[in-house]
Amino acid sequence: MAENSTMVTGFVLVEFHLQAELQMGLFFVFLALYLVTVGSNLGMMVLIQSDPRLQTPMYFFLSHLSFLDICYSSVIVPQLLATLGTDKKVITYERCASQFFFFTFCASTECLLLAVMAYDRYVAVCKPLLYATAMTPHTRLGLVAGAYAGGMVNSMVRTGCTFSISFCKSNRVDFFFCDLPPLLKLACSETRPQERVIYILAFLVITTSISVILISYLFIIRAILKIRAAGGKAKTFSTCASHMAAVALFFGTLIFIYLKGNMGRSLGEDKIVSVFYTVVIPMLNPIIYSLRNKEVKEAMKKIFNRMRVSQAE
Protein backbone atom coordinates (compact mmCIF):
# COMPACT_ATOMS: atom_id res chain seq x y z
CA MET A 1 0.00 0.00 0.00
CA ALA A 2 1.05 3.58 -0.50
CA GLU A 3 2.96 5.32 2.26
CA ASN A 4 0.68 8.27 2.73
CA SER A 5 -2.92 9.19 2.25
CA THR A 6 -2.29 11.25 -0.91
CA MET A 7 -1.16 8.07 -2.74
CA VAL A 8 -4.05 5.88 -1.58
CA THR A 9 -6.32 4.99 -4.48
CA GLY A 10 -8.77 2.69 -2.75
CA PHE A 11 -9.72 0.50 0.17
CA VAL A 12 -10.98 -3.08 0.32
CA LEU A 13 -14.10 -3.53 2.47
CA VAL A 14 -14.05 -6.79 4.39
CA GLU A 15 -17.56 -7.16 5.70
CA PHE A 16 -18.80 -10.37 7.38
CA HIS A 17 -16.39 -13.23 6.48
CA LEU A 18 -19.18 -15.54 5.31
CA GLN A 19 -19.46 -18.44 2.89
CA ALA A 20 -20.85 -17.61 -0.56
CA GLU A 21 -24.27 -19.15 0.14
CA LEU A 22 -24.71 -17.27 3.41
CA GLN A 23 -23.42 -14.09 1.81
CA MET A 24 -26.06 -14.24 -0.93
CA GLY A 25 -28.75 -14.93 1.66
CA LEU A 26 -27.60 -11.90 3.62
CA PHE A 27 -27.77 -9.86 0.40
CA PHE A 28 -31.50 -10.57 0.04
CA VAL A 29 -32.12 -9.85 3.74
CA PHE A 30 -30.45 -6.43 3.50
CA LEU A 31 -32.16 -5.71 0.18
CA ALA A 32 -35.56 -6.42 1.73
CA LEU A 33 -34.77 -4.27 4.78
CA TYR A 34 -33.59 -1.42 2.56
CA LEU A 35 -36.71 -1.52 0.37
CA VAL A 36 -38.92 -1.50 3.47
CA THR A 37 -36.89 1.41 4.91
CA VAL A 38 -37.18 3.55 1.80
CA GLY A 39 -40.82 2.63 1.19
CA SER A 40 -42.03 3.19 4.76
CA ASN A 41 -40.16 6.47 5.27
CA LEU A 42 -41.20 7.77 1.86
CA GLY A 43 -44.76 6.73 2.65
CA MET A 44 -44.59 8.62 5.94
CA MET A 45 -43.41 11.78 4.16
CA VAL A 46 -46.21 11.53 1.56
CA LEU A 47 -48.77 10.86 4.30
CA ILE A 48 -47.71 13.94 6.26
CA GLN A 49 -47.84 16.15 3.17
CA SER A 50 -51.21 14.85 1.97
CA ASP A 51 -53.24 14.92 5.20
CA PRO A 52 -54.24 18.37 6.53
CA ARG A 53 -54.50 17.01 10.10
CA LEU A 54 -50.78 16.22 10.02
CA GLN A 55 -49.74 19.75 9.04
CA THR A 56 -48.37 20.45 12.53
CA PRO A 57 -44.86 21.14 13.87
CA MET A 58 -44.48 17.60 15.27
CA TYR A 59 -45.14 16.00 11.90
CA PHE A 60 -43.04 18.60 10.11
CA PHE A 61 -40.08 17.43 12.19
CA LEU A 62 -41.09 13.80 11.68
CA SER A 63 -41.03 14.25 7.90
CA HIS A 64 -37.42 15.47 8.17
CA LEU A 65 -36.58 12.47 10.37
CA SER A 66 -37.98 10.19 7.66
CA PHE A 67 -35.93 12.04 5.03
CA LEU A 68 -32.76 11.62 7.10
CA ASP A 69 -33.48 7.92 7.63
CA ILE A 70 -33.74 7.41 3.87
CA CYS A 71 -30.47 9.27 3.30
CA TYR A 72 -28.82 7.56 6.27
CA SER A 73 -29.63 4.10 4.98
CA SER A 74 -28.89 5.00 1.35
CA VAL A 75 -25.35 6.11 2.21
CA ILE A 76 -24.52 2.65 3.58
CA VAL A 77 -26.78 -0.11 2.24
CA PRO A 78 -26.24 0.19 -1.57
CA GLN A 79 -22.47 -0.17 -1.06
CA LEU A 80 -23.09 -3.12 1.28
CA LEU A 81 -25.37 -4.77 -1.30
CA ALA A 82 -22.73 -4.26 -3.98
CA THR A 83 -20.06 -6.01 -1.90
CA LEU A 84 -22.39 -8.87 -0.96
CA GLY A 85 -24.01 -9.36 -4.37
CA THR A 86 -21.13 -8.80 -6.77
CA ASP A 87 -18.12 -9.40 -4.50
CA LYS A 88 -16.72 -6.03 -5.61
CA LYS A 89 -15.20 -4.96 -2.34
CA VAL A 90 -12.96 -2.15 -3.57
CA ILE A 91 -14.04 1.41 -2.79
CA THR A 92 -12.03 4.38 -4.06
CA TYR A 93 -10.41 6.80 -1.64
CA GLU A 94 -12.72 9.62 -2.80
CA ARG A 95 -15.85 7.47 -2.52
CA CYS A 96 -14.80 6.29 0.94
CA ALA A 97 -14.33 9.92 2.06
CA SER A 98 -17.72 10.86 0.55
CA GLN A 99 -19.47 7.96 2.30
CA PHE A 100 -17.80 8.92 5.58
CA PHE A 101 -18.87 12.56 5.15
CA PHE A 102 -22.52 11.88 4.35
CA PHE A 103 -22.83 9.17 7.01
CA THR A 104 -21.49 11.58 9.64
CA PHE A 105 -23.76 14.35 8.35
CA CYS A 106 -26.89 12.20 8.57
CA ALA A 107 -26.01 10.78 11.99
CA SER A 108 -25.13 14.18 13.50
CA THR A 109 -28.19 15.88 12.04
CA GLU A 110 -30.47 13.10 13.31
CA CYS A 111 -29.01 13.51 16.82
CA LEU A 112 -29.80 17.22 16.78
CA LEU A 113 -33.20 16.73 15.14
CA LEU A 114 -34.26 14.29 17.87
CA ALA A 115 -33.35 17.00 20.39
CA VAL A 116 -35.46 19.52 18.44
CA MET A 117 -38.37 17.07 18.47
CA ALA A 118 -38.03 16.69 22.26
CA TYR A 119 -38.14 20.48 22.65
CA ASP A 120 -41.25 20.55 20.45
CA ARG A 121 -42.94 18.02 22.75
CA TYR A 122 -41.92 20.09 25.78
CA VAL A 123 -43.58 23.20 24.37
CA ALA A 124 -46.70 21.24 23.33
CA VAL A 125 -47.16 19.59 26.74
CA CYS A 126 -45.87 22.23 29.15
CA LYS A 127 -46.93 25.41 27.33
CA PRO A 128 -49.94 24.37 25.20
CA LEU A 129 -51.46 27.87 25.05
CA LEU A 130 -48.22 29.26 23.62
CA TYR A 131 -47.54 26.34 21.27
CA ALA A 132 -49.03 27.93 18.14
CA THR A 133 -47.13 31.18 18.64
CA ALA A 134 -43.89 29.49 19.76
CA MET A 135 -43.74 26.94 16.92
CA THR A 136 -44.42 29.17 13.94
CA PRO A 137 -43.36 28.03 10.45
CA HIS A 138 -40.39 30.38 10.69
CA THR A 139 -39.33 28.87 14.02
CA ARG A 140 -39.71 25.33 12.70
CA LEU A 141 -37.52 26.10 9.70
CA GLY A 142 -34.94 27.76 11.93
CA LEU A 143 -34.73 24.74 14.26
CA VAL A 144 -34.44 22.28 11.38
CA ALA A 145 -31.87 24.47 9.62
CA GLY A 146 -29.86 24.61 12.85
CA ALA A 147 -29.86 20.81 13.06
CA TYR A 148 -28.67 20.50 9.45
CA ALA A 149 -26.02 23.21 9.96
CA GLY A 150 -24.71 21.50 13.10
CA GLY A 151 -24.54 18.19 11.28
CA MET A 152 -22.70 19.80 8.38
CA VAL A 153 -20.07 21.44 10.60
CA ASN A 154 -19.43 18.21 12.52
CA SER A 155 -19.24 16.23 9.28
CA MET A 156 -16.77 18.61 7.63
CA VAL A 157 -14.45 18.68 10.66
CA ARG A 158 -14.66 14.94 11.30
CA THR A 159 -14.03 14.05 7.65
CA GLY A 160 -11.17 16.55 7.36
CA CYS A 161 -9.49 15.19 10.49
CA THR A 162 -9.91 11.55 9.50
CA PHE A 163 -8.65 11.87 5.95
CA SER A 164 -5.68 14.01 6.92
CA ILE A 165 -4.28 10.83 8.51
CA SER A 166 -1.70 8.80 6.57
CA PHE A 167 -2.86 5.26 5.73
CA CYS A 168 -0.11 2.77 4.92
CA LYS A 169 -0.45 -0.30 7.16
CA SER A 170 -2.98 -1.89 4.83
CA ASN A 171 -5.83 -1.00 2.51
CA ARG A 172 -8.19 -3.60 4.00
CA VAL A 173 -11.00 -1.97 6.00
CA ASP A 174 -12.36 -4.64 8.34
CA PHE A 175 -15.88 -3.24 8.17
CA PHE A 176 -18.81 -3.00 5.75
CA PHE A 177 -18.47 0.77 5.25
CA CYS A 178 -15.93 3.53 5.82
CA ASP A 179 -16.26 4.29 9.52
CA LEU A 180 -13.84 5.82 12.00
CA PRO A 181 -12.68 2.86 14.17
CA PRO A 182 -11.62 0.56 11.29
CA LEU A 183 -9.97 3.43 9.39
CA LEU A 184 -7.91 4.39 12.44
CA LYS A 185 -6.51 0.85 12.52
CA LEU A 186 -4.91 1.50 9.11
CA ALA A 187 -3.12 4.68 10.21
CA CYS A 188 0.66 4.80 10.17
CA SER A 189 0.93 8.41 11.38
CA GLU A 190 0.14 10.00 14.72
CA THR A 191 -3.64 10.10 15.13
CA ARG A 192 -4.12 11.40 18.68
CA PRO A 193 -4.62 15.08 17.70
CA GLN A 194 -7.25 14.17 15.11
CA GLU A 195 -8.92 11.66 17.43
CA ARG A 196 -9.08 14.26 20.17
CA VAL A 197 -10.91 16.74 17.92
CA ILE A 198 -13.21 14.04 16.51
CA TYR A 199 -14.24 12.65 19.88
CA ILE A 200 -14.66 16.08 21.46
CA LEU A 201 -17.06 17.05 18.66
CA ALA A 202 -18.89 13.71 18.91
CA PHE A 203 -19.15 14.17 22.67
CA LEU A 204 -20.53 17.71 22.24
CA VAL A 205 -23.14 16.69 19.65
CA ILE A 206 -24.33 13.64 21.59
CA THR A 207 -24.27 15.16 25.07
CA THR A 208 -25.90 18.42 23.93
CA SER A 209 -28.67 16.47 22.23
CA ILE A 210 -29.17 14.13 25.18
CA SER A 211 -29.17 17.07 27.63
CA VAL A 212 -31.92 18.85 25.68
CA ILE A 213 -33.91 15.62 25.49
CA LEU A 214 -33.53 14.79 29.19
CA ILE A 215 -34.37 18.31 30.38
CA SER A 216 -37.39 18.46 28.05
CA TYR A 217 -38.71 15.13 29.33
CA LEU A 218 -38.13 16.03 32.96
CA PHE A 219 -40.47 19.00 32.47
CA ILE A 220 -42.88 16.82 30.47
CA ILE A 221 -43.01 14.15 33.19
CA ARG A 222 -43.59 16.82 35.82
CA ALA A 223 -46.45 18.25 33.74
CA ILE A 224 -47.98 14.78 33.23
CA LEU A 225 -47.88 14.06 36.97
CA LYS A 226 -49.91 17.20 37.60
CA ILE A 227 -52.74 15.95 35.38
CA ARG A 228 -55.45 14.45 37.61
CA ALA A 229 -57.42 12.44 35.05
CA ALA A 230 -55.85 9.07 34.22
CA GLY A 231 -57.08 9.34 30.63
CA GLY A 232 -55.41 12.73 30.26
CA LYS A 233 -52.11 11.34 31.53
CA ALA A 234 -52.24 8.43 29.11
CA LYS A 235 -53.13 10.65 26.15
CA THR A 236 -50.33 13.13 26.93
CA PHE A 237 -47.78 10.38 27.45
CA SER A 238 -48.78 8.64 24.20
CA THR A 239 -47.80 11.74 22.20
CA CYS A 240 -44.22 11.34 23.50
CA ALA A 241 -43.88 7.54 23.62
CA SER A 242 -42.87 7.12 19.96
CA HIS A 243 -40.20 9.79 20.22
CA MET A 244 -38.83 8.27 23.44
CA ALA A 245 -38.54 4.86 21.74
CA ALA A 246 -36.73 6.37 18.74
CA VAL A 247 -34.35 8.25 21.05
CA ALA A 248 -33.55 5.14 23.10
CA LEU A 249 -32.75 3.08 20.00
CA PHE A 250 -30.66 5.70 18.23
CA PHE A 251 -28.62 7.11 21.11
CA GLY A 252 -28.15 3.73 22.78
CA THR A 253 -26.29 2.37 19.76
CA LEU A 254 -24.31 5.59 19.15
CA ILE A 255 -23.11 5.68 22.75
CA PHE A 256 -22.07 2.03 22.51
CA ILE A 257 -20.02 2.65 19.37
CA TYR A 258 -18.46 6.07 19.87
CA LEU A 259 -18.35 6.92 23.56
CA LYS A 260 -17.50 3.53 25.04
CA GLY A 261 -14.15 3.34 23.27
CA ASN A 262 -12.35 0.07 22.58
CA MET A 263 -12.71 -1.49 26.06
CA GLY A 264 -12.31 -5.13 25.07
CA ARG A 265 -14.78 -4.82 22.23
CA SER A 266 -14.06 -6.39 18.84
CA LEU A 267 -14.88 -5.01 15.41
CA GLY A 268 -17.22 -8.00 15.08
CA GLU A 269 -19.39 -6.59 17.86
CA ASP A 270 -19.18 -3.14 16.26
CA LYS A 271 -20.41 -4.61 12.96
CA ILE A 272 -23.50 -6.08 14.60
CA VAL A 273 -24.34 -2.83 16.38
CA SER A 274 -23.61 -0.79 13.23
CA VAL A 275 -25.98 -2.97 11.18
CA PHE A 276 -28.62 -2.23 13.78
CA TYR A 277 -28.35 1.57 13.63
CA THR A 278 -27.61 1.93 9.89
CA VAL A 279 -30.09 -0.64 8.57
CA VAL A 280 -32.62 -1.61 11.23
CA ILE A 281 -33.33 1.66 13.07
CA PRO A 282 -34.14 3.68 9.89
CA MET A 283 -36.68 0.95 9.08
CA LEU A 284 -38.13 0.87 12.61
CA ASN A 285 -38.71 4.63 13.05
CA PRO A 286 -41.75 4.97 10.73
CA ILE A 287 -43.16 1.72 12.14
CA ILE A 288 -42.81 3.02 15.70
CA TYR A 289 -44.51 6.31 14.83
CA SER A 290 -47.27 4.50 12.93
CA LEU A 291 -48.10 1.96 15.62
CA ARG A 292 -48.00 4.40 18.52
CA ASN A 293 -49.69 7.36 16.90
CA LYS A 294 -53.47 7.57 16.56
CA GLU A 295 -53.41 10.46 14.06
CA VAL A 296 -51.02 8.63 11.73
CA LYS A 297 -53.14 5.46 11.89
CA GLU A 298 -56.29 7.45 11.10
CA ALA A 299 -54.58 9.15 8.16
CA MET A 300 -53.45 5.75 6.85
CA LYS A 301 -57.00 4.36 7.19
CA LYS A 302 -58.31 7.38 5.28
CA ILE A 303 -55.93 6.71 2.39
CA PHE A 304 -56.76 2.99 2.32
CA ASN A 305 -60.48 3.80 2.28
CA ARG A 306 -59.94 6.15 -0.67
CA MET A 307 -58.07 3.39 -2.50
CA ARG A 308 -60.91 0.94 -1.88
CA VAL A 309 -63.51 3.42 -3.14
CA SER A 310 -61.49 4.16 -6.28
CA GLN A 311 -61.03 0.44 -6.96
CA ALA A 312 -64.78 -0.20 -6.46
CA GLU A 313 -65.61 2.49 -8.99
N, C-alpha and C positions, 0 to 999 in steps of 0.2 A: 504493500500500500504506500501511497505517497507520504512524504514526511511532514507535510503541513496541510492545513485545511484548504489553501488556495489551489492545491494540486489534486484534491479529492474530486473524483468524477462521479462517484456513486457509492451506495451502500447496498448490502445484501440483507434483506429482512428474513430473519429466521424465526418463524412464528411458533408452531406448536409441536414440532418433532413427532408427527404422526405418520402411520402407514398410509399408502395411497388411497385405500378404500375408506378409511376413517376420515382422511382429509377431504375427499369428495363429499362424504356425508355431512361434514362440518360446513362445507361450501353451501349446500342447500339449506341448512339450518340458518346460517347467517343471512343468506339471500331472503329467506322467508321473513326473518326478523326485520331486515332492512325495509322490505316492501310494506310490512305492517306499520313500521315507524313512520315512513314517508306518508303512507295513505292515511293513517289515523291523525297525524299532526296537520296534514293538509286539510283533512276533513274538518278538524277543529277550527282552523282558520276560516274556512268557507262558512261554517256554521255561525261563527261569531259575526262575520260580515253580513250574513243574509238575514239574521233574526234581529228585529228591532229591540227585543227585550234584552239582548246581550250587548247592546251598545252602551256599556258602562265602563268605568275605569278598570275594574277588576278583570273584565274580559278583554279589554284592550291590552293589558299587560300579559294576559294569558295567551293572546294571539302572538305576541312577540316571543314568549317562551316556546310556543310550538314552532315558530320560525327558527329559533336558535337550535332546537332539538333536531330539526331537519338538517340544518347546516352542520351541526355537531357530528351527527351520524354520517353525513355524506363526506365529511373530511376523512373519515377513517375507513368505513366499511367497503367502499368500492375498491380501494387499494388492497384491503384484506381479501376480498373476493377474487381479485386478480391473482394474488399469490397462491390462493388455495385452488382456484379453478384452472389456471394455466401454468402454474409452477414458475411464473416469471417473478422472481423475488428481488430483482435489482431495481432500486429507486435512485434516480439521479440526485446529486447534491442539492441542486436548486429545488427539485420537487420535494425533497425531504425537508428543506428549510421552509418551503411554502406550507407543507402539511403541518409542520411544527407551529408556524405562525398562526394559521387559521384555527388549529385545535386550541391553542392557548387563548386566542381571541374569543372563541365560542364559550370555552369553559369559564374564563374570567367574567365575561359579560353575563353569563347565566348566574354566576354567584351574586353579582350586583343586582341583577334583575329580581332574583328571589328576595333580596333585601328590600327592594322597592315594593314588591308585592306584599311583604309583611307590613311595611309602613302604610300601604293602602288599606289593609285590613284593620290596622290600628285606628286610622282616621274613621273608617266606616263604623267600627264597633264603639269606639270611645268618644267620638265627636260626630254622631250621626247628623245633627242639625247643620253642621258646618261642612259636611262631606261634599255637597254639590259645589260649594264655593271654593273649597280647598283643592279638590281634584278637577280643576277645569281642564279642557283640552290642551291649553298651553302648558299647564303644570305637568300633565301626563307626558307630553312630548319632551319636556325638559328633563323629567326623571329618566325616561327611556334613553334619551340622548346622552345623559350623564353615565348611564350604565354602559352604553356602547363606547363612549369616549374612554372610560376607565379600562375597559377590556382592551381597547386598541393600544393605549399607552403601555399596559402591562405586557401585551403581546410583542410590541416593538422592542421593548427593553429586554425581555426574556429571550427573544429570538436573536437579537444582536449579541447578547452575552454568550449564548450557547454556541453560536456559529462563528464566534471570534476565537474559539478554542481550536488548537491543532489536533487533528485526528490522524494517528499513524500506527497505533497498535494493531488495528485490524479494520476491515470494512464491513464486518459481520455484526449487524445490529440484532441482538438476541431479544427481539420483540416483534409485534405485528404491525407497529407503526413507529414513526420517529418521535420518541418521547425522551424526556430529559435523563432519567436514570440509566437506560441502556446506552445513550450517546456518551454520557460521562465516562463510562467504562472503556471507551475507545480513545480517550484523551491521552496524549503524550506530553502535554504542556501543563503548567500550573493552572488549576481550575478553581482554587479556593476564592479568589476575588470575584469571579463570575458567579460561583455558587452562592456566595454571600449576598450579592445583589439579587439574584433570582429568588432565593428563599426568603429574603426580607420582603420583597414585593409580594410573593405568594402569601406570606404570613399576613401582610397588611390587607390584601384583598379578602382573604378568607375570614380573618378575625373581625375586620370592619363589617363585613356582611353578616357574620354570625352575631355580632354585638347588636346591630340594628334589629335583627330578627328576634333575638332573645328579649331585648328591651320592649319591642313592640308587643310580643306575646305576654310578657309580664303584665303590661297594662291591660291587654285584652282579657287575660284570665281574671284580673282584679275586677274588670267591668262585668264579666260573666257571673262572677260570684255575687255581685250585688243585685242581679236579676232574681226576683222572688219566684216567678212562675217557672216550673220545671220545663214546660214546653218552650218557653222563651230562651232558656239556657241552652237547650238542645239545638234549637234553630240557629242561635248565634254561633255556637261551637261548630255546627256543620258547615258554616260558611268558611271556616278556617282549617277544617280537618284535611282537605285535599292538599292545601299548601303546606301544612305541617308534614304530611307524608312525603311530598316531593322534596322538601328541605332535608328531612332525615336521610332519604336515600342518596341524594346528591352530595351533601356535605360529609356524610359518613364515609363514603368511598374516597373523596378527595383528601380528607384528613388522614385516612389510612395510607394513601399513596405518598403524599407530599410532606406531611408534617410529622410522620412517625419516623422518617429516616430509614436507614438500612439495618435496624436492630434485629439481626438474625433472620431477616426475611429474604426469600429468594425471588429471582425474577419470575419464576413459575407462579408464585403467589400473586405477584404484581400483574401478571397476564390475566389471571382469572378475575381479579378485581377490576382491571381496566376494561375487560370485555363487558363487565356488568355496567360500568358507568358510561361507556361509549356506545354500546349496542342495546343493552336491556333498558336502562333508565329512560332514554329518549322515547322508547316504545311504551313504557309504563305510564309516563306523565299524562298523555291524553286519556288513557284508560282510567287512571285515578280520578281525574277531574270529571270524567263522564259518569262514573259509578257513584261518586260521592256528591254530585251536584244536581239538585232537582231541576234547576232552570235549563241546564244543558240537556238533561234527559227529556224534558218537555219539548225543547227545540228539535231534538232528534226525532221524537214521535211525530211532531208536526210535519217534518220533511218526509218521513216514511208514509204518513197519511196522504200527503200530496202525491207521492209516487204511486200509491195504490189507486187513487182517484184517476190519475192520468192514464194508468194502465187499463183501468176499467172502461174508460171512455174509448 
